[in-house]
Amino acid sequence: MVTAIIVGSATALAITHFSAKVIQGHDVSPLYDPNRAGGLPVTDGPNGLRDNAPAPVGNVVGTDNSDTDKLAVLAINDVEQYWQQAYSGLDGAFRPIRNLLSYDSTKPDAPEVCGSSPYGNPNAFYCHSERLIAWDRGEMLPAGQKYFGPMSIAALIAHEYGHAVQRMASLVNRRTSTLVFEQQADCFAGTYVRWVAEGNSPRFTINTGDGLNQVLAAAIAIRDPLITPEDTELLEEGHGTALDRVTAFQMGFNSGTSACTAINLDEIDQRRDGLPIVLQSDDDGNVQSPNAPINEDSLTALMDLLNTIYTPKNAPKLAYDATSCPDTAAPAEYCPSTNTITVDLTALKAIGKAQDESKGVLMQGDNTAFSIVTSRYMQALQHDRGANLTGPIAALRTACLTGLANRDMAEPVKLPSGVTFELTAGDLDEAVAGLLTNGWAASDEDAATVPAGFTRIMAYRSGLTGNADQCYERFA
């Protein structure tokens, strides 16, 4: 996010709890029900392998017979069982993948896989020429299991199996862009994870609270790097932003394989329409910085931008003194009695400090923090409109309106101060990661949120692609 430069919680990669309080609520549309995730009840409980899971079945080339390889083969077995019953809606015939290969990317003498050396390539992939699924037991799978749990490994394998299914169903060919390949596979992984969440898997189980959050966090972690003017080929030949990947997964989880087969470049472009994907250059060739400092100047510019966009008759004030908003629990809080947004600048700086998985946290940046302040501004607009600000519906309405605001902020606006302020590439991913890890931007007046990060992100995305009236109608 830029203020002349660019404006954008330190959270462990293992997503196990949220900063905001959790509240329960009454039913609305199943996809946006505060007590549900993709229409399924939000549950606690175990994640990963079932105690009574059958033994893995399959011949794996290169295996060291480690627990990691056994987990991967169990995932192969499980995803195959899923597709045996789910494939009927697709063209062609389902043919199980029998060629499996395990390698250790940390070993210089690792044999070639699908025509190239796997050394230094922590990955999992489908090799179509050999109808083979391969995975790195040395680095990638152990890290995924450590930080995101065993279900993230099953989802990863489901993604790779999705590439095989694409070929079986003739959904792709050599002219298909990489982005479509990857988005369809993310979507197919979502259909499989839902099958597990519904209790159909004899091998794995997942709850729709922390368990599903961990899978979404893994999807965020494998996003593309920020796209600059020098690498715009990633727009079609990359794997997708964090928002792209989470969206495709949710499409499959919510709507099944038909949503996945409908993914093409036109569909992806429609989702991305008007949203910042590439860092821009100025007339001198200087590329935007993806983050700006979290300070009073940036917050003032943010408030000026929101005032310029929405021109409220009674614009909220910004304060840094907690006494102006008693009992503040969040890093930023709106007080209707004083029409004030009170900010804990120290806490916001920690949440908005640029971090990524290499530092042991899920991605975060300036808009992880600024989206929280934006959500409090959108509460002020709701208050002006006479909307209730407490409870789970209000929390999701706030998330929806925050998504709307982030989209409205994508166009550069010249403020009275002369500063240009806009949302930039990476900011939406930072907001989505924050919704998953702390939930503040999807919380109500009392800083309480809903249980499922999945639903918080759904509400935010509905604002990105909708309008204010839809947010008020959907979360009434």
Secondary structure, DSSP 8 states (H G I E B T S, - for coil): -EESS------BSS----SSEE------SGGG-TTEETTEE---S--EE-TT-------EET----HHHHHHHHHHHHHHHHHHHHGGGSSS------EEEEE-TT-TT---BTTB--TT---EEEEGGGTEEEEETTTHHHHHHHHH-HHHHHHHHHHHHHHHHHHHTT---TTS-HHHHHHHHHHHHHHHHHHHHTT--SSEE--TTHHHHHHHHHHHHT----B-GGGTTHHHHS---HHHHHHHHHHHHHH-HHHHHT--HHHHHHHHTTS--B--B-TT--B--S----SHHHHHHHHHHHHHHH--TT--EEE--GGGSTT--SSEEEETTTTEEEE-HHHHHHHHS-B-GGGTB--B-HHHHHHHHHHHHHHHHHHHTT---SSHHHHHHHHHHHHHHHHHTTS-EE-TTS-EEE--TTHHHHHHHHHHHT-GGG--TTSEE-S-HHHHHHHHHHHHTS-HHHHHHHT-
